[in-house]
Amino acid sequence: MSAIASRPASNAEKWPAAIQVAGMNRPSGLTANFIVHRAALSGLLWPSFSPLVGPYSLANRLVMAPMTRSRAQLDGTPGASAATYYAQRASIGLIVTEGTQPSEDGQGYLMTPGIYTDAHVAGWRTVSDAVHAKGGRLFIQLMHAGRMSHPDNTPHHRQGVAPSAIGSGAHMFTPTGLQPAPAPRALSLDEIGQTVADFRFAARRAIEAGADGVEIHGANAYLIQQFLAPSANTRTDAYGGSIENRARFAIEVAQAVADEIGADRTAIRLSPGTAMWGIDEGPEGPALYRYLVAELNKLELAYLHVMQQGSEALLVDIRRLWMGMLILNRPGRARDHIGVDVTWRFADLESYGQMVLANPDFVARLKADASMNAADRGSFFGGGDAGYIDYPELEIDVDVDAETALT
Ligand SMILES: Cc1cc2nc3c(=O)[nH]c(=O)nc-3n(C[C@H](O)[C@H](O)[C@H](O)COP(=O)(O)O)c2cc1C
């Protein structure tokens, strides 16, 4: 269900005039939608003040959502074209990189990058430098896959680790095709402490590599969300059972990373209500997220990035509980709705994945109201430069005309 349909009528007085005038929440013709689209876009692309993420001023309120591309070298060093790929997209306000393992055990998929060895740091340094040279900003996403791992996908070939020895039921791409992800082994208490330390170390290395910050991947059924969900976490120690216990790992990771590199360079991504790969947060799910977000809020992180697939009511609560910057990602959001969440003040920034993947000049295309390239799903994961750095850009300079058209 879209936010537009579900926004409670009692909040109507909070909506900016442009939205009410355009009648966004009632059946409307093309003209009304066009007006809203334009109003929403102007807030995103020409914000009245520079949005701040931690200490950084961003050029606009658009964010590249993190996307695994499986083009790293076997040892986890970013691939030869990674710097070009990210630099091509540097006009977006903030780039969140593909999920990057903080340790050997954090890897689950083939050819994903890491950020814990000297070679990783040197590889990511070329990416950071290329993005900064174009005036962009990037946060490296720290992703521990947990039980979403297959031994055939990693150089060490070890069994995946998780809060409990419960399989996800998922199938994963491996060098020999689709295979069931084997059941993981449960982390010991000492290993949980080591995993928190691994996140901390990786965050330090990301900063050494020139990243502007890190986003902790707490979403999409990977390790941190496995701790949150009773379907994946049946521990009876301090990390399982109650809401407080299941949220403990996420909070400890965020705290450790913030202590290491500064809260203003630390961010986290959550996907409340995600129900995939064996993740079921159960009836306590909304209460867990209200607790978790309230606790994370105390850390004063750079931002919270919500991938919204669950309840709109919970999202409203999260918005109230989270005092910092909120980045919102609504999977599959139609182009005509880009900017609506920022216009409503429902989010401070909006992130987009596939449209940015397929349109290196996403921002210029929005300014020009130009058409977008379609994403080629066949080249999402793995392969060479095709479908990676060869998406065509617009050939016209659009800034002046587009800005005039919006005023
Ligand atoms: C190819 C691909 C890889 C992705 N990899 C990640 C990832 O590494 N980390 C993550 O948090 N989300 C990942 N996602 C989810 C995206 O960040 C985003 O939430 C999703 O694509 C929905 O947004 P969109 O409709 O704008 O693409 C991935 C999505 C795609 C399409």
The ligand as a MOL file (V3000), in Angstrom:
LIG
                    3D

  0  0  0     0  0            999 V3000
M  V30 BEGIN CTAB
M  V30 COUNTS 31 33 0 0 0
M  V30 BEGIN ATOM
M  V30 1 C 20.9080 -5.3570 -7.5900 0
M  V30 2 C 20.4680 -5.0130 -6.2070 0
M  V30 3 C 21.3230 -5.2240 -5.1390 0
M  V30 4 C 20.9490 -4.8450 -3.8390 0
M  V30 5 N 21.8550 -4.9780 -2.8210 0
M  V30 6 C 21.5870 -4.4280 -1.6150 0
M  V30 7 C 22.5990 -4.3580 -0.6220 0
M  V30 8 O 23.7550 -4.7460 -0.8060 0
M  V30 9 N 22.2540 -3.8070 0.5830 0
M  V30 10 C 20.9880 -3.3260 0.8360 0
M  V30 11 O 20.7250 -2.8300 1.9430 0
M  V30 12 N 20.0210 -3.3650 -0.1040 0
M  V30 13 C 20.2950 -3.8850 -1.3200 0
M  V30 14 N 19.3600 -3.8300 -2.3160 0
M  V30 15 C 18.0660 -3.1640 -2.0650 0
M  V30 16 C 18.1250 -1.7130 -2.5280 0
M  V30 17 O 18.9740 -0.9360 -1.6920 0
M  V30 18 C 16.7240 -1.0400 -2.5370 0
M  V30 19 O 16.2270 -1.0370 -1.2340 0
M  V30 20 C 15.7740 -1.7830 -3.4670 0
M  V30 21 O 16.3470 -1.9510 -4.7570 0
M  V30 22 C 14.4430 -1.0570 -3.6060 0
M  V30 23 O 14.6100 0.2320 -4.0920 0
M  V30 24 P 14.3520 0.5970 -5.6420 0
M  V30 25 O 12.9570 0.1530 -5.9920 0
M  V30 26 O 14.5320 2.0790 -5.7350 0
M  V30 27 O 15.3670 -0.1620 -6.4570 0
M  V30 28 C 19.6780 -4.2520 -3.6100 0
M  V30 29 C 18.8100 -4.0790 -4.6900 0
M  V30 30 C 19.1970 -4.4220 -5.9650 0
M  V30 31 C 18.2620 -4.1540 -7.1090 0
M  V30 END ATOM
M  V30 BEGIN BOND
M  V30 1 1 1 2
M  V30 2 1 2 3
M  V30 3 2 2 30
M  V30 4 2 3 4
M  V30 5 1 4 5
M  V30 6 1 4 28
M  V30 7 2 5 6
M  V30 8 1 6 7
M  V30 9 1 6 13
M  V30 10 2 7 8
M  V30 11 1 7 9
M  V30 12 1 9 10
M  V30 13 2 10 11
M  V30 14 1 10 12
M  V30 15 2 12 13
M  V30 16 1 13 14
M  V30 17 1 14 15
M  V30 18 1 14 28
M  V30 19 1 15 16
M  V30 20 1 16 17
M  V30 21 1 16 18
M  V30 22 1 18 19
M  V30 23 1 18 20
M  V30 24 1 20 21
M  V30 25 1 20 22
M  V30 26 1 22 23
M  V30 27 1 23 24
M  V30 28 2 24 25
M  V30 29 1 24 26
M  V30 30 1 24 27
M  V30 31 2 28 29
M  V30 32 1 29 30
M  V30 33 1 30 31
M  V30 END BOND
M  V30 END CTAB
M  END
